[in-house]
Amino acid sequence: MGSDSDWRVMSDASQILTDFGIPHEVEVVSAHRTPDKLLSYGREARARGLRAIIAGAGGAAHLPGMLASLTALPVIGVPVQLATLDGMDSLLSIVQMPAGIPVATVSINGARNAGLLATRILGASDESIGDRVEAYARELEAQVEEKNRRLKDSL
């Protein structure tokens, strides 16, 4: 994430990865305040064994795009809502990438879905993770059916 203040949002991605048993790291890397760290982090990520990057940033939100320009790994951008512009500045900064530098972008403050998307990416080549993703989908389906039953019972 671009700042430790982003943790209030980004912790949801970390929690999902933990829930799925996926080892991960949490790091503050600012595209503007720590450019040398950003360069080494992005360039070395794949060699260090990372398989995807979830990058959350607010405001100008250059972190996801800059990371995507430095690595062949899939990068998932999380626009973090700040006090001004309701996060639209972050969303537009992340989603409007030039051709050849893709960043998958989730909703404003959508770190939970970023974690799930990373899990699905990993699950495409890891059967064990894929099985857990399918089980999670079945759990969601059961939850909806239970909510539907309770609603109908209350009428």
N, C-alpha and C positions, 0 to 999 in steps of 0.2 A: 504494500500500500504506500501511497505517497506521503502519509503522515500518520503518526500514532493516533490522531483524532479519528482516523478512518476505521479504527478497530471496532467502534460501536456498530458499524455496518458489516465490516469484513469478518467479524467473529462468526457470523452465520455460515459463511463458506467453510471456515475451519471446523465448525461443529459438524457439518454434513460429512466432510472428509473423515473426521474422527468416527462418526457413527458408522461409516462404511468400512472402517478399518484401513483407510488409505493414509500411509505416512505422508507428511507434508511439512513444509516450513513456513514460518511467518516472518516477514522481513519488512522494514521500512526502507524504501528506496525512493528518493525524490528525483523526478526527472529534472527539476530545476536547481535544487539545493545540493544534490550529490551526483553530479553528472558522471564523474569517474566511476563511482560505485555502480551506477546504472549500467554503464558500458560493460564493466566486468561481469556484473550479475547476468545480464542478458546474453553475452557472448559465451559464458561458461555454464549456463543452466543445463543444456543438453548433456554436456560432458560430465556434469555432476550427477546425472541420473534423473533429472526432472523430466516429466513426460507431458506436462501442461503447465501453464502459468495463469493464475487468476490475478488480475491487477486492478485494484480499486483506486480511484482518484476523484477528487472534486475540483471544481473551478475549471482551470484551463485543461486539466485532465490529460496531460501528454504521456503519462506513464505507460498505459497499455499500448499505445501506438509506437512509442519508442522501443519498448521491449519487443514488439512484433517485428520491428525493423532490424533487431539484433539477433534473433534466434529463429530457427526453423520449427520450434515447438508451437503448438496451438496456444494462442493467448485469448483469454476471456476477460473482457473489460467490464468492470462494475462502476457505473457512474454514481458517485457519492454525492448526495444532496447536501448543499451548504445553505447558509442562511439567506443568500441572495439567489435569485433566479430559479428557485425550487429544483435545482439539479438539472435543469434543461441545458445549461452551459456545459456541464459535465457530459451529459448524454450526447449532445451534438459533437463535442470534441472527440469523443471515443468512436462514435458510429461513422463519422465521415472520414474514413481512411482512404488514402490514395490507392489506385489499382496496384495490385501486387503485394500489398501489406495488409492482409486481412486481420481483423480483430472481431471475434464473436462478441456481441454486446448484449447484456441482459438489461432488465429494467432498472430504473433509478432505485438505488439501495437494494438491488436484487441479488445480493451475495449468496443467499440460499440457493437460488437457481443456478448461479455460477458454479457453486460446489457440485450441484447435481449434474450440470453439463460436463464438468471435468470428470466426474465419476462415469458418466455415460461414454465419454471419449475413451477413458481407460478401459471400460468394460467391453468396448468393441474388440479389443485384442487380448483381454484377460477374462477367461470364462468364469472364474470365481466372482469377479466384480460384476460381470454381466448378469450372473444369476442373482446377486444381491439387488441389483437394479430392478430386475423383474419382480422379485419378492416385494420390494418397496412399492412398485406400481400396484401390485395386488393389495397391499395394505391400504394404499390410498383409495382404491376402489371400495374396499370393505368399509372404510370410514365414511365415504359418501353414502353408501347404502344404509349404514346405521343412522346417519343424520336424516336421511330421507324417511326411514322408519319412524324415528322420534318425532319428526315434523308431522307426519300423517297421524300418528297416535295422539298428538296434541290438538288435532282439529275436531 
